[in-house]
Amino acid sequence: MARELGASKPTVNRGFKELRECGLAWALEDGLYQLHPLLTGGAVASPMAVPEIRAASPESFTEQRRARFAAQLANLAATG
């Protein structure tokens, strides 16, 4: 996945960790994850109870992360 995303393995692992903490992904087995059906158009690997989505604490966001988010929003506004 890291190669496909053009990201380092630690970056991908950190991303999945954050997705898991918010209930947007969970491990099915070692190295195999299920993304929340809201992210997959309803597709799931097998019928299961879908976890509740939890909001991340805003205090956990670094200034760098806030700047990246603002840039992404600006990019969406420019293309939308």
N, C-alpha and C positions, 0 to 999 in steps of 0.2 A: 504494500500500500504506500509506503514511504516513497518508493521509486515513482509510482503513478502520480502521486501528489507533488513530486519534486521537493519533498521535505525530508528532514532527517528523521531517523527512527525515534530518537528521544522526543522530537516535536510531535510526531504522530501518537506516541504513547501518552504524552501529556494531554493531547487533545481528547483521546479516548477516556482518560482518567476524568477529565472535566465533564465529558458527556455522561459518564457513569454517575458522577456525583449529582448531576441534575436529573437523572432518570431518563436521559435521552438515548442511552445505550446500555447494554448489559452483556456479559460474557455468556455464550452458549456452551463453549468448551475452550480449552487453551488455544488462544490465537484466533478464535471465531466469535464475532460479536453480532448482536442484533441491534439495529438502530430502531428507534421508536417509530411506530407506524405513521405518525404524523410527518416524519422525515422521508418515508419510503412509499408514500401514496397508499398506505394500508397494507403493504406486503410484509409478511412475517414468515420466518422459517417454519414455524409450526404453531398451531393454536396455543395461546398462552395468555395468562393474565398480564395485562400491560401496566407497568408501574406508573405511578403519578409523577408528573413533571414537577420538579422543585426549582424554585428560583435561586440563582447564585447570589451570594452576598456581594453587594456593590463595593464594600470595603476591600474585597479581595482583588479588585482590578488594579493593576499597576498603571502608572501614567502612560507607559508605552502602549499598553493594551487599550487604554481609553483613546489614545491618539489614532491607533490603527482602526478602531471601531468607528471613530468619527470620519476617517478617510474612506472607509468602506461605505458608510451611509452617504457621504458626499458623492461617491462614485455611482451608487444606485440612483440617487436623485438626478445625476447628470445623464444617465442612460435611460431613465424611466420617463 
